[in-house]
């Protein structure tokens, strides 16, 4: 689906989540970055949250914290979770 409709951000998000769930973090990051960079869609909050989790899983602590700060500051539904993860990483 992603290949046939690259502009479909919902499919890109689901592709990223699927890859995240099977520990393919590099592929997942690419999908989440695509959603975030598209700017005008409903899935940015989820993509930013999962991108932060990818950074956590791959040991990229500084990137994870920066991404989690973005999630927290945007007032995302994940803001409280982001605060908890930041505290754990510090």
Residue pairs with C-beta under 8 A, 6 or more apart in sequence:
1 8
1 11
1 15
2 8
2 11
2 12
2 15
2 31
5 11
6 12
6 34
7 38
9 34
9 35
9 38
9 41
9 42
9 43
10 42
10 43
12 31
12 34
12 35
12 43
13 31
13 32
13 35
13 43
13 46
13 47
15 27
15 31
16 27
16 28
16 29
16 30
16 31
16 32
16 35
16 47
16 50
17 28
17 46
17 50
19 25
19 27
19 28
19 31
20 28
20 50
20 53
20 54
20 57
23 57
25 54
25 57
25 58
28 50
28 54
29 51
29 54
29 55
31 47
32 47
32 48
32 50
32 51
32 54
33 47
33 51
35 41
35 43
35 44
35 46
35 47
36 44
36 47
36 48
36 51
45 71
45 74
45 76
45 77
45 78
46 78
48 67
48 70
48 71
48 74
48 76
48 78
49 71
49 76
49 78
49 81
49 82
51 67
52 64
52 67
52 68
52 70
52 71
52 82
52 85
53 64
55 61
55 63
55 64
55 67
56 64
56 85
56 89
61 89
64 85
64 89
65 86
65 89
65 90
68 82
68 85
68 86
68 89
69 82
69 86
71 78
71 79
71 82
72 79
72 82
72 83
72 86
76 82
